[in-house]
Amino acid sequence: MTSVSVESGTVSCLSSNNLIRRTANPHPNIWGYDFVHSLKSPYTHDSSYRERAETLISEIKVMLGGGELMMTPSAYDTAWVARVPSIDGSACPQFPQTVEWILKNQLKDGSWGTESHFLLSDRLLATLSCVLALLKWKVADVQVEQGIEFIKRNLQAIKDERDQDSLVTDFEIIFPSLLKEAQSLNLGLPYDLPYIRLLQTKRQERLANLSMDKIHGGTLLSSLEGIQDIVEWETIMDVQSQDGSFLSSPASTACVFMHTGDMKCLDFLNNVLTKFGSSVPCLYPVDLLERLLIVDNVERLGIDRHFEKEIKEALDYVYRHWNDRGIGWGRLSPIADLETTALGFRLLRLHRYNVSPVVLDNFKDADGEFFCSTGQFNKDVASMLSLYRASQLAFPEESILDEAKSFSTQYLREALEKSETFSSWNHRQSLSEEIKYALKTSWHASVPRVEAKRYCQVYRQDYAHLAKSVYKLPKVNNEKILELAKLDFNIIQSIHQKEMKNVTSWFRDSGLPLFTFARERPLEFYFLIAGGTYEPQYAKCRFLFTKVACLQTVLDDMYDTYGTPSELKLFTEAVRRWDLSFTENLPDYMKLCYKIYYDIVHEVAWEVEKEQGRELVSFFRKGWEDYLLGYYEEAEWLAAEYVPTLDEYIKNGITSIGQRILLLSGVLIMEGQLLSQEALEKVDYPGRRVLTELNSLISRLADDTKTYKAEKARGELASSIECYMKDHPGCQEEEALNHIYGILEPAVKELTREFLKADHVPFPCKKMLFDETRVTMVIFKDGDGFGISKLEVKDHIKECLIEPLPL
């Protein structure tokens, strides 16, 4: 007989036959109660933070709802428009306001370009373009001379390609063309420098393989001013955009007008100047790209719940212009752009619009490889990063996304090794760091709140994009969005800290700490749910989820390590009877455990019934019975030193992992989210591969791949890896692991499809189930993050729940 007593707040166990009981708690709880209760946040009591956040939300809604494109001017393109002669035949500019703009916007160093961001290729191209425009109208001799001096100084400083920073679009095509024009005007620039000869060689190499068909169907339509010597002006009109432009480029369109006199070109230029005043941007319109970038930013910053209406309007707009060939920057763009199309696919799919990844086939060359814009390294890298992120939303049997992931992964890894990704420009824009982080951190194994915090830290309110000019989109990147994101993160964190105090107070008084053989992880389990389901209205969901998880850990460790076979048999029978009086035959520690178990199960069931408005106690009882029967079967395997077949193991492991009953204890208590019986069966139906079943399978296998060696070392023989090796005598661990990953990866795709499937299940419920899976995969990413929580999991908890963002 086993004698059990409760002494000094712990459960001590003695046995007449000196039974040695194992413990699952070699690593104590690292978050002391005193530490948690010492946390103080000014965001808890100071209402001024919330008032400021509300003001920012209102202001940003007005900004996003404005409709008009906001884009910084392009000195380069404005100079080309300034060259257009008056259509009345007088020796005057058609758009004199653009000449005035050039005169007023020369920078102190004599250059023209985007003042807030110095990129030499941008300044050289813009400055030479402005100089040529002013020379055409024979004005501003002093300013022309200052511009020429800037070009001379900087060209002579470039010894070779390594001295040049990132290049604006088609720089090697356009700049040599402008230099040739400058040489004809005897401007005295250093035309024979090695760097200039290198650019001329690159231009010749790139143009050598370009037929008219490739020009007409490619991105050089936006840079026709750089290839005036080879353009067939009559046939080029066949590929003019509906709005009169050539690939949305004012410079290219102005050049075509000067050669052809086409009035649609002039209408486009008039339209752009009507909208922007005395200057023009480098691209117009970019309405699709702008909307997508806004949605992407507010979602990655974790503030999307404040802008649901604006997000829907933006994505509805994009979807109206979505087509089988893909989309460009703007709704009228005749040529699709890979970066914009991949971003559009990812965001539309995330919001459950009906989009097919087959659209990406349009971005493959004759060899079946993905391509972007030949010769534009920076554009290609950004496009491949967008493609890589899109590929992670693959459903089963979407081979095009598998190809996209493989190709973009290899491309980005190689890009990191090239000097271009580490240029000072890209370093300032954090492109290299974004690539490294994306390759390291799978979307399926990431913590949404940690991701939001990280993006707040890398988000640049003055971020600039590259086309033929450096340009900014103020609606996409601005100080108000960043300020709101930081405030919102800290306000939510202060709410979570208050909940953490409630959780740890409950845990301390619950009786669960008396079971010293079990792991104490109340904060880790709170993090498991709060890392994804963070919204204030789901506080009760988080609290009861955490209670159930803490209880499950005691039961898990009791069945796995501490209880004897005879004790576990009695406890399992007590569970099946749901009768407190039946516990008389249990040892004292199990009596206490059963009482706590009984109370928590029924507390959750009753709260679920209140939220859902129907009887669900019997549903929960059956779920708990199945769960503990799964534990008991594993305990019997352990006692008998039996290794089951892989099929046996997975069938039982899906139940014994406990995810199903844990998830249901949270999702059915989400405030305002009613699940009909039909909807409930779409997220939970034992034996059918729906959300809870897939979560359980993924959690079980993700756990096994990282913990099987440690479990085997302490005598637990059954894991998916060991079972596969038993089924296949002579098989090595690496082969077994690869087989398990071969089950795991398709299951993740199935989970993604179930999550994003359009049905009648409330989306917040599906999101809670999906995000919990993501956080679980993070916890098992590098080992058993629950058993040993002092490593990566500790850092994630600090980032998510402890340390605020500096404003």
N, C-alpha and C positions, 0 to 999 in steps of 0.2 A: 504494500500500500504506500502511496505517496502522501506525505504530510505537508500541508502548505499553510503558511501563516503570513499575516500582514504585519510587518514590524517596521517602525520608524519610516513609514511612508514608502516602503518598497515591498515587492513580493519576493519572499525567500522560499526556496523549494528544497526539501530534503527527501531522501528516499531510503527506505530500509535496506535496499540492495545497492546503495551507493551509486544510483543512476547518475551518470554525468549528462547534464542537459547542455545543449549548445545554445549560443546566443547569436542573434543577428545584429547586435548593436556594438560592434567594435569601435565605431566612430560616433562619438556623442554629438548631441545637438550643438551646433556652433552658434546659434542665435539665442543668447540668454534673454530671459524675460525682462530683466532690468534694462538691457540694451534696447529692446523693442519699445518698452514703455518710456524710455528716455528720449525717443525721437520727437522732435518738435519742428513744426513747419509754420512759417509766417502765413502761408497760404490757407491754413485752416481757419484762422480767426479774422484776418485782415480782409475786409470786404472790398477794399480798393482794388485788389488783384482781379477779383471776379467782375467788378464793374468795368475795369479796363478791358478785360477779355470780351465782355458783351459789347462794348463800344467798338472794338476791333472787328468783331464778327459782323456788326452792322455795316461798318465802313467797307469791309472786304466784299460783302454781298453787293453793295452799290457798285463797287469797282468791277466785279465779275459780271454784273448784270448790265453793264454799260453798252455792250454790243460792239463798239468800235475797236478796231485793232490799235494797240499801243506798241510802237516800235521806234527805236532810235533812228535818227537820220544817217544816211550814208553819204559822206563827202564824195566818194568815188562815183556813185551813181548820179548824184546831183550835178557833178561836173559834166557828165555825159549829156544829161538833159539840158544843161546850160549851153552846150554846143549847138543845139538845134537852132537853125536860122529862122527868122520870121517867115511865115508862109505868104506874107504880102510882098515879098521880094526885096524889102529894104535890108540894108546891111546892119540889122539889129537882131538880138536874140529873141526867139519866140517866147521864151520864159525869162524875162529880165529879173524876176524875183529870185531865180536860182543863182544868177551871177551875184546879186546883192548878198545872198546867203553865204556864198563862198568868200566874199570880201570880209564879211563879219565873223567868220568862223575859222580863220587861220589860228593855229596854236602858237604859243610863245616861242617854241623852238623852230618855227618856220614851216612846220608840217601841217597837213590836214589829216583827219581821221577821228577815231573814237577816243576822246580825251581821257576818259576814265580807265581805259585799258590800252596799255602800250603793247602793240604787236608790230614789229618792224615791217613785215610784209604788208600789213594793212596801211601803215603810214606811207610807205614808199608808193604803193599803188594809188592811194587817194591823192597824195601830194603831186605826183606826176600828172595825174588826170586833171587836177585843179589848175596846175600851171598851164597845161595845154589849152584848157578852156579859157583862161584869162588872156593867154596870148592870142587866141582866135579873135577876141573882141578888143585886143590892144588896150587893156586897162591894167592898172595897179602894177606898174613896173617894179616898185620896191617889193611888193609882196611876192611877185614872180621870182625876183632875185633871191629872196629869203627861202622860198620853196626849193629853188635849184641848189642853193648852198646846203640845205638839209639833205637832199638826195645825194649830193657829192660826198658829204661827210660820212654818211652811213654806208654807201656802196663801197667806199674805199676801206671801211672798217671790216667788211666781210671778206675774210681770206678764203674760206671754202664753205661748203654746205653746212658744216657743223656749227659755224658761227651764226647761222640764220635760225630763227625760232620757227614755230609752226607756220605754215603757209595758208593764206586765205585761198578760197576756191579758185582754181585755174590760174594761179599766180604765174606759173611757168609758161602759160599760154599768152596771157594778156600783157604782162610787164615787158617782155621782149618786143612785143608789137608796139607798145607805147614808146619804148626807147628808140625804135626805128623811126617813129614819127618825130621824136625829139631831135634825133640826129639830122633829119632833113631840115629842121629849123635852126641848126647850128647852135644848140643850147650848151655845148661844151661839157657834156656829162662824160664820165669815164667809161666809154663803151667797150673797151678791150680788157676789162678786168677778168681774171679767171672765173669769178662767180657769174659774171654776165655770160661768158662763153658757155659755162655749164648750163645755165638756164636756156640758152638758145639751142643747145644740143638736146636737152630734154623736150623742148617744144617740138623740134623736128622729129624726134623719135615717137612722140605721142601722136603727132599728126600723120606720120607716115602710113599708119595702118587704118586711117579713118576714111571710109567712103562717105559719100553724101548721105547714104541711107543711115549710116551710124550717126552722123551729125544730126540728121532730121529726127532721129528717134532717141537721142541721148541728151545728157545734161549740158553739152556744149551749146545747146539752144539758148541757154542763159548767159553765154559768153561770146555771142557772135561778133561783138566789137573787137575781140582778140584774134579773129580769123577772117577779117574782111577780105584778105587776099585770095581766099579759096571759096567763099560763099557764093552760091548761085542764087542771086537775089530774087529772080522770078519764081523759082521752085520752092524757095524757103517759105513763101507765103502759104504753101499747102499745109504747113504744120503750125500756123499761128493759133494761139489759144483763143477761146471764145471771147475773152475780154479784150482782145487786141494785142496782148503782150506776147513776148516770147519767153516762155517758162517763168513768168512773173517777174522778170528782170527789167527794171526801168532803163538801165544802161544798154542792154541788148536791144530793147524795143526802140530806144532813141536812135541807136545806130541804124537799125533797119529802116526807120522812118526817113533818116537822112539819105539813105540809098534809094528808097522806093517811093516816098511820099504817100505811103498808105495811110488813109485817114483813120482807120481803126487803131493804128499805132498811136496816132495823135490823140484820139479819144481816150485811150488808156492813160497816156501821160497827163492829159488834162484832168482826168478823174483822180489820179494819184495826188496831183498837186492841190486839187480841191480839198482832199481829205487831210493832207499833211502841211499845206501852206506853202512855204518857200523852198522846201527841200523834199527829197524823196528817200524812202528806205531802200535797202538792197534787194528786198523781195516784197511783192505785194500781189495777191493777198497770201497770208500764211494762217488763215483762219482755222484750218483743221489742226495744224501743228500746235498753234497757240492753245486751243481748247484742250488738246490731249495733254500738253505739258502742265497746264493748270491742274487738271484732274490728277495727274500723276503726282505732282508736288503735294497737294493738300492731302492725298491719301498716304503718301510715304511719310509725311509729317505727323500723321495721326489726328488730323483735325477735320476729316471728311464728314463726320457726323453733323457738323455745323452747317454743311453746305450741300445737303442731299439734293435739294431742288436745283441748285446751280450745276451740280455734277450731272444730274439726269438731263438737263437741258443741253449741256455741252455734248454729252455722248449721243443723245438723240440726233443732234445736229451732225455729228461725225457719221453716224450710222446711215443717215439719209444720203450721204455722199459716198458710202462704202460700196465698192464694186469688186468684181472678180479679178480685176487686174491690180488692185491695191489702190492706195491713195497717195497724193502728193502733199506738199505743204499747204496748198490752198484748194478750195473746192473746184476750181476751174483748171487745175494743173493737168496738162495732157499726158504727163509722164509720172508714173508712180515712183515713190521714194521708199527705199527699204526701211530706213530708220523710222519714218512716220508710219508706214504700214505695219511694221512689227509692234510699235508702241500702240497703234490703234487696235490691232488684234488682241494684244494682251489686256488692255483696259476694257474693251468691249466684251471679251470672253469673261473677264472677272465680274462683269456686271450682267452676265447671262444673256447677252445679245447673241443672235444666231450668226456666228461667223465661222468660216472654215479655214483651216490653216493651208488648204490647197492654194490659196492666194500667193503663198510664198514661192510656189513653183515659178512664178513670173520673174523671180530674181535669181534664176540659175542660168549659167552660160551653157554653151554647147556640150561642155564636158560634165555637166550636171553639178557644177560647183556654184555656190552663192557668190554674187558679185554686188558691188555697190556703184561707185562712180570712179572709173578707172583713173588712177593717178592722184586721187585725193585721199591721202593716208588718214588724215584726221577724221574726215567724213566716214571713211570705211570703218574705223575703230568705233566710232559712235554708233554706226549702223549695226555692227556686229554685236556690240553690247546690248543694243535693243533687241536684236534677234535672239541672243542667248537668253535674255530674260523672258521673252515670249515663249521660247521652247520649253520652259519649265511648267507651262500650263497644258502639257500634253495629256490627251485622253488615250485610252487603249487603242492600239492599231493605227495611230496617226504617225506613220513612218516619216512623213515630211518633217515633223518636229524633232524626231530622233536624229534625222540627218542634220537639221539646223543646229541642234545642240552639239553634236559631234564636231561639225565644221566650225561653228563659232567658238567653241572651247579651244580648239587647236589654234585658230586664228588669233584669239586674244592672248593665249599663252606666248605665241611667237611675237605678238605686238609688244608685250612687256619687255622682250629682249632687245627690241629696236630702240635706238636712241631717241626716235621721235616722240615716243610716249613719255619720255623723261625730260623733254624740253622744258624750259622755264615756263612757257605758256601753259602747257598741259599740267605742269606741277601746280601752278596757281589755280587752275581750273579743277584740280583734283581728279583728272581723268584716269591717271595711272592707279591711284588709290581705289577708285571706283571699280576698275577692272579686277584688281587683286581681291577686293572684298567680295565682288560678285562671284568669282570663281571659287572662293573659299566657302561662301555661305549659301547653301541651297535655300530657295524660298520655302520648301517644304520642311526644312529644319531650321527655323528661325523664330525668334520671339517677337511678335508684333510690337509690343511696347518698347523693347530694346531697339528694334529697328527704327521706330519713330524717333527715339532719343538720338540715335546715331545720325539719322538724317538731319535732325535739327543742328547737329554739330558740323555737318559738312555742307549743308545748304548755304548757298551764297546768294545774298540779297542783290548782289550786283553781277550775277553770273552773265557771261557773254557767250554768244554763239558765233560760229564762223560760217560765213558765206563768202562772197567776194569782198565783204567788209566785216569787221567785228560789229555785232549788233546785239542789243538787249531787248528783251520783251518784259516791260515793267509789270504787266499783269501776272506774269509767271514767276518772276523773282523780284521781291521787294521787301522792305523792312517790316511792313505791317504783318505780312503772312508769317515771317519768321518770329516776330514778337509774340503773335498769338500762339504759335506752335509751342514756344518755350513756356509761356504762361499756362497754357492748357495742360502741358505735360506736368508741370509742378502742381497745379491745382488737383489734377487727378491723382498724382502721387500722394498728396496730403490726405485725400480721401482714403486711399489704400492704406496709408500708415495708421489712420484711425481704425480701420477694419482689422489690420494686423494686431493691434492691441486687443481688440475684442476676441480675435481668434486665439491668441496666446493665453489670454485670461481664461477663456473657456477650456482650452487644452489643459492648463495647469490644474483646473478644478474638476476635470472630467473623470478622473480616476485612471486615465490611460497612462500617465507617467509611472504608475505603480508597476507596470509590466516592464521591468528593467531589461528583459531579454529583447525587447522590441526597439526598433529605431524610432527616435523622436524627430519628426520632420514637419511640424505644423507650418512653418514659414515656407518650406519648399513646396508643400502642397497648395498653399494659398497662391504662391507664384505660378504654379502649374495652370491655374484657372485665370488669375488676374493678368498674367502676361499676354493673354489674348482677349478675354472677355473683361474689359476694363471699365466699361461705361458705368456711371454712378447708379443708374436705375437697377443694375443687376447685383446689388450688394448682397441680398439674401441668397441668390444663386451661388455667389462666391463663398459665403459663410457655410452653407450646408454642404456644398461640394467638398470643402476643406474638412469638415467634420467626418464625412464619409471616408475620405482618403486616409485620415489619421486612424480611424477605426480599422480600415482594411489593412493597414500596415501591421497593426497588432495581430490581426487574424492571420495575415500572411506569414509573419515570423513565428507565430504559435504553431501553425501547421507545418511550416518548412523546417523549423529548427528546434523548437522547445517542447512541444507536446509529444507524449508517447502515443503509439498506435491505439492503445486501449482508451486513453483519454480522448483522443481525437474522434474515435468512433462514437463515444458517448456524446460529445459536443455536437457532432454532426446530426445525431439522432434528435437531440434537443432542438436543433435548428428546424428540422423537418416537422416537429410537433408544435412549434410555436407555443410552448407551454412553460411558464416560469417555474411551475411546481416540479417539472421533470428534471430540473437542474440539481435536485437534492443529491443525486449520485455523482455529481461532478466534483473534482477537487476545488478547493476554495478559489484558486486563481481563475479557474474557468467559470465559477459561479459569478464572480465579479465581472469577468469579460462578457459573459452572456447577458448579464443585466444591462451593461453599457450598450452592448450590441442591440438588444431588444429595444431599448429606449430610443437610440439614434435612428434605427430603421423605421420605427413608427412615427417619430417626429418628422422625418423627411416625407414619409408617405402621406401624412396628414397635411403637411404644407403643400405638397403636390396637389392633393385633392382640393384644397382651398383655391389654389391658383388655376387649376384646370376645370374645376366645377363638376367633377364626376368621380366615382369610386375607383381608386387605384391601389388600395392597400394590398389586395390579393395579387395584383400585378407585381408589386414590389416584393412581396413575400416570395413569390415564385422565382423572381430574378435572384434574390439572395440565396435561396435554396440551391439553385443551379450553380451559382458561384462557389459556394462552400463545398458542394459535392465535387466540383472540379479540384479544389484544394485537397480534399480527402483522397481523391484518386491519385494525385501526385504524392501524397504522404504514403500511400500504400506502395507505390512504385519505389519510393526511397527505402522503405522498410524492407522490401523484398529484393533490393538492388536490381530492379528490373528496368531495362531500357526499352521503351515501346517503339513501335514503328513511327516513322515521321508522320504518317497520316493520323495515327492515334494521338500522337503528341500535339499536333496542331489543332485537331478537333477539340481536345480538352483544354489546350493552352489558350484558345480564344476565349473560353469561359473563365479559366482560373486567373487570367491576367487582371480581371476585375474591372476593366475599363467600361464594360457595358453598364453595370449597375452604378458606377461612379458618374458616368456621363449623364445617365438618365436622372440621377439625383440632382444634377445641375440644370440640365436643359428644360426639365418640366417645371422648374421654379423660376424661370426667367419672366420677369414682370411684363405683363401685357402680351405674352406670346402663347396663344392657345393652340394646342395640337389636337385635332380630331383624331379618332381612332385610325382613319385612313392615313393621315399625315404621320401619326406615330409609327405606323408600320413602314412608312417610307424611310424613316431614320433608324428604326429598331425592329428587326424581325430575325430572331435567332435562326441561323442556318441559311439566311439569305444575305448576299453581299451588299448590304446597305451600310449607312454611315457608321453605326456603332460596331457592326461586325468587322468592317474594314479597319476601323481604328484599332480594334482589339487584335486583329491579325498583325497589323503593322507594329503595334506596341510590343507584342510578344516577340516578333522576329527581330526588331530593332534592339530590344533588350538582350536577346540571346547572342546576337553577333558581337556584343561588347562585354558580356558577363559570363559566357560559358566556361572560360578557363578558370575564373575565380570560383564559380560554383562547383566545377569538377574537383578543384583542389580541396574543397571542404566536404566532399562526399556526395554531392548532388549529381547523379549520373545522367539524368534526362534533360537534354536540351535539343533544340532542333538540329544543331550541328552533330551531336553525338548520335542522335536517332538516324540521321541520314548516313552517317558512317557505318552504323550497324546494318542498315538496309543494303549498303554497298560495301561488302568486305574488301579491304585493301585500299579503300578510298582515303585520301589524305585530307587534312583539315582545310587546306586552301580550296580544294575542289568542293568540299561540303559548304564552306562559306559562300563560294560563288553560286552554288545552287540556291542557297537561302536568299542571297541578294536577287537571284533570278525570280524568286517568288515575291520578294518585297517590292521591287521596283514596279512591276505591273499593278500590284495592289495600291501603290501610291497614285498611279494614274487612274485607277478605278475610283479611288477616294476623291480625286480631283473632279472627275466627271460627276459623281454623285453630289458633290458639294455645289457645283456650278450648273447642275441640271435645273431647268425651269419647271417647277411644280408648285403644289399648294402648301408646301412646308414653309413656315415663316423663315425668311432668310437669316435673321439673327440667331435662330436655333441651329441652323446648318453651320453658320459661321462659328458659333461656340464650339460645336463638335469638331470642326476642321481645325480651328486654331489650337484647341487642346492637343490635337495630334501633333501639330507643328512643335509645340513646346515640349511634348513628350519626346519627340525625336531629337530635340536639342539636348535634353537631359541624358539621353543614351548615346549622344554623338561620339563621345570620347571615353565612355565607360559607364559605370553605374552611378549616375549623378544623384540618386536618392541614397544609396548606401554610403557613398563617399561624397558628401555635398560641400566639401571645403575647397574645391578646386574651381572649375569653370562655372558650375551652377552658382557658387557663392558670388562670383563676379557678376553674373547675370542678375541675381537678386539685388545686389548693390546698385547696379545701373538702373534697374526697373523700379525698385521700391524704396531705396534708401537715399541715394544721392540725387539732389535736384539739379536742374540745368541752371547755370549762371545766366542771368538776363543781360 
